[in-house]
Amino acid sequence: LLGYPGSQLPRLAWGMAARLPAVLGLTGALRLAVRSLPLARLPEAERHEYLIHALAVLPEAQGRGLGTRLLEEAERRAVALRLGTCSLTVAGTNRGARALYERLGYRVVQTAHSSALGRMAGDDTLHRMVKRLLPAGPALEGGAG
């Protein structure tokens, strides 16, 4: 599980973007940027959300409740940080993960389609899902900074 407050996302994204030319070369970094443009309309997280950036369970360990426990831990962290919502993205073809997220209360709030995404990941659909953890209120607006 990799998760963090949405307020940290811009800093982390710029840090990664600055390193891409060294990893992919300038041409590769530019190609990736152009292919990613259709996804720019799908925010990974709002500032007041806890972003579950990555969650994985080894295939031989799936079906034992580990994914549920990891999500519950992410939600505990979000509440401890006074973030009222968890968010994540899931590929359209990952039906098992989406079913788990929906069973635990996550709902699709936005969907992006990109032929470039399809070429990169074998699917052209990406769903942004969120789960409300705390009631909205003045103390939560703006998140944990």
C-alpha positions in Angstrom: 0.0 0.0 0.0 1.3 3.4 -1.0 -0.9 6.3 0.2 -0.5 9.9 1.2 -2.5 13.2 1.6 -3.6 14.7 -1.7 -2.0 17.9 -0.7 1.4 16.2 -1.2 0.6 15.1 -4.8 1.9 18.3 -6.6 5.2 18.1 -4.8 5.6 14.4 -5.5 4.5 14.7 -9.2 6.9 17.6 -9.9 9.7 15.6 -8.3 9.0 12.6 -10.5 8.6 14.8 -13.6 12.0 16.4 -13.0 13.6 12.9 -12.9 11.9 11.5 -16.0 14.3 12.8 -18.6 17.2 11.1 -16.8 15.3 7.8 -16.7 13.5 7.9 -20.1 15.6 10.3 -22.0 14.3 13.6 -23.2 12.4 12.1 -26.1 10.8 9.4 -24.0 9.8 11.9 -21.3 8.2 14.1 -23.9 6.4 11.1 -25.4 5.1 10.1 -22.0 3.9 13.6 -21.3 2.0 13.8 -24.6 0.4 10.4 -24.1 -0.7 11.4 -20.6 -2.5 14.6 -21.6 -5.9 13.0 -22.0 -5.7 11.9 -18.3 -5.0 15.4 -17.1 -8.8 15.9 -16.7 -8.9 13.1 -14.1 -7.4 14.4 -10.9 -5.8 11.6 -8.8 -6.9 13.3 -5.6 -8.2 16.6 -4.1 -6.1 18.3 -1.4 -8.6 17.2 1.3 -8.4 13.5 0.3 -6.1 10.7 1.2 -4.8 9.2 -2.0 -4.4 5.4 -2.2 -1.8 5.6 -4.9 -1.0 1.9 -5.2 -2.4 -1.2 -3.5 -1.2 -4.8 -4.4 -1.6 -8.2 -3.0 0.4 -11.1 -4.4 -1.8 -13.4 -6.5 -1.2 -16.4 -4.2 -2.3 -14.3 -1.2 -5.5 -12.9 -2.8 -8.9 -13.8 -1.4 -7.7 -13.8 2.2 -8.9 -10.3 3.2 -5.5 -8.7 2.9 -6.7 -6.1 0.4 -9.6 -5.2 2.7 -7.2 -4.8 5.7 -4.8 -2.6 3.6 -7.7 -0.3 2.6 -8.9 -0.2 6.2 -5.4 0.9 7.3 -5.3 3.6 4.6 -8.7 4.8 5.9 -7.4 4.9 9.5 -4.5 7.0 8.4 -6.8 9.4 6.5 -9.0 9.8 9.6 -5.9 10.3 11.8 -4.9 13.1 9.4 -8.4 14.6 9.6 -8.9 13.9 5.9 -12.5 13.2 5.2 -12.2 11.2 2.0 -10.1 8.4 0.5 -9.6 8.3 -3.3 -8.0 5.9 -5.8 -8.0 5.1 -9.4 -8.6 1.7 -11.0 -8.4 0.4 -14.6 -11.7 -0.6 -16.2 -10.4 -4.1 -16.8 -9.5 -4.6 -13.1 -13.0 -5.9 -12.2 -11.9 -7.7 -9.1 -10.4 -4.7 -7.5 -13.3 -2.5 -8.5 -15.7 -5.0 -6.9 -13.7 -4.9 -3.7 -13.6 -1.1 -3.6 -17.4 -0.9 -4.2 -18.1 -3.5 -1.6 -16.1 -1.3 0.9 -18.1 1.8 0.0 -16.0 3.4 -2.8 -18.0 5.0 -5.6 -16.9 6.0 -9.2 -17.0 9.8 -9.4 -15.2 10.2 -12.7 -14.0 8.1 -15.7 -11.4 8.9 -18.3 -10.9 7.2 -21.6 -7.6 7.4 -23.5 -6.4 5.4 -26.5 -2.8 6.1 -25.2 -3.8 4.6 -21.9 -5.0 1.6 -23.7 -1.7 1.1 -25.5 0.3 1.6 -22.2 -1.9 -0.5 -19.9 -4.1 -2.7 -22.1 -7.2 -0.8 -21.1 -8.5 2.6 -22.3 -10.6 3.3 -19.1 -9.6 4.7 -15.8 -12.1 5.2 -13.0 -11.6 7.6 -10.1 -13.3 6.3 -7.0 -13.8 8.0 -3.6 -15.1 7.0 -0.2 -16.4 9.6 2.4 -14.9 8.8 5.8 -16.0 11.8 7.9 -18.8 14.2 7.6 -17.9 17.4 5.8 -17.3 20.4 8.0 -15.2 23.5 8.5 -12.5 21.6 10.4 -11.9 19.4 7.4 -11.9 22.0 4.6 -8.4 22.3 3.2 -7.2 19.1 4.8 -4.1 18.5 6.7 -1.9 20.8 4.7 
